[in-house]
């Protein structure tokens, strides 16, 4: 039996967590802290592109391992500034030492009752693990999607924790 492995970079789309929550912080807090210099890169890929890439990979002959990456490569600071403008944020964007940015994320996480950013996530981001060395297979541009989503993006916090928890089983005899 053959296999197909698809490794997505930063997946975004309606209901995503990371992009939405950056926009949420930009909408709801007076300051947005960029850890370090913000020069580390990421390569967002739309969820519909990931689905299409996965189907194509699944139909391929033989064993395949590919990246699912979009056409745009952005530095983290640029991504934040694009979102800042798109959602009409008045937050001040500041570059801070990573430890200070993590402390700020813990405060925002306390308010949101969730972990906004962990040390491991920050380390992975700064190591540019969300950038592919392969040619992009995705075609949807981040800016095109953002222009359609800017009115709703970041209005509500999206919890990764509750999204991935199993739903409680219905009680026996319950009609709900």
C-alpha angles and dihedrals in degrees: 000000000000126000139212121205118193117191111195122203116209106341116208135174141111108336097012119152111217102045092039093051094048086054090046092055090046090052097044109033131062093224134040114197118210109204111236120329096333090226094121114112136231133183112214119208125194117241091237090055090050090053092049092047091049092051092048091048091048091054094049121106118249130002117327136180116183141159122245104215133155128237096257128076112194134181111238093244090052091050091052092048092049090052091044091057095040095055094040093242123181093196118129110238113217133176111229139173108278092247091057092048090051090050089052090048089053090054092049089045091053089055092046092042090233141087107265097183133001128201089248093052091049092048090051092048093049090047087059094238088151093068124085126220089208127084110274115265096187120087105188110102117224091227092055092052093044093054088059095044105039095099093058103026113114096003089120131028115249112214116210089193097059093037092061099039117105114256114248115260117249115259116253111265093017117134094201 
